[in-house]
Amino acid sequence: MDSLAVEIEAIGSKIYLVLGLNKSTEGVVLGTPPVLSLLSSLLEEVVQKHEKLLETTKKKDDVTIFHSIRAPTLSIQQYMDRIFKYAGFSSSCFIVAYIYMDRFLQRVDVHLTSLNVHRLLITSLMIAAKFIDDSLSVIITEHQHYIYMLNNNSMQ
């Protein structure tokens, strides 16, 4: 069982980069929330750590339905940017998806690698969106009458 936890020191410099406190902005897409860059950096680090661990221990990772035959050509950053741009998930969905991935990896004996990270990410995002974004739309729909009344009363 593993976790997506990374060392605090390794995150410190990346936070400065993501927040724009460093001059280098390579790889950051304009209009993309900074949290996506941070999460993709964390996932990249975990993937590298797990692949190095598997390589040094000569251990074979269990193949799951999330494993692909070969690693996708898109980086995790590019994949997350693309999902954000075209799927319309809120940034909070990406955070919840990261938590779901962490919980999944803690419960099963699978390592996060370049062969499974993309599929685990999109699956976690779909579940997170269903929970977060659909819940919000149901609340808005259920209270639409009150929202309409509040907006109309504030205009008068």
C-alpha positions, 0 to 999 in steps of 0.5 A: 500500500502506498500513498501520494504523500511527498516530502514537504521540502520538495514541494516548497520550491514548486509552490513558488514556481506555481504561484508565479514568484519565480521567473520561470513559467515553462509548461504553464498554460494561461487561463489554467488554475495554478492548482492544476499545475501543482497537482500535476507536478505532485503526480509527476513526482509520485510516478517517477518515485514509484517507477524508480522503486519498481526498477530498483527492487525489480518488482513487477507491478500488478496489472489492473484495468487502469493499466495501458499497454504503453504510456500516453504521449501527453504529459500529466500537465498537458492531460489535466490542462486538456481535461480542464479546457474541454470537460469543464470540471471545476478546480475543486474536482481535480483536488477531490480526484487527487484525494480519491487517487490517494485513497485508492493507492492506500487500499490496493497494492498498486503503484502509480506509474506512467501506464496507469496515472492517466486512466486513474486520473480521468476515473477519479475526475469523473467520480469527483465531478459527479459528486461535486459538480452534480451536487452543486447543480442539484442544489442550484436547481432545487433552490432556483426559485429562491435564487430568482427571488433574491436576484429580483428583490435585490434589483428593486 
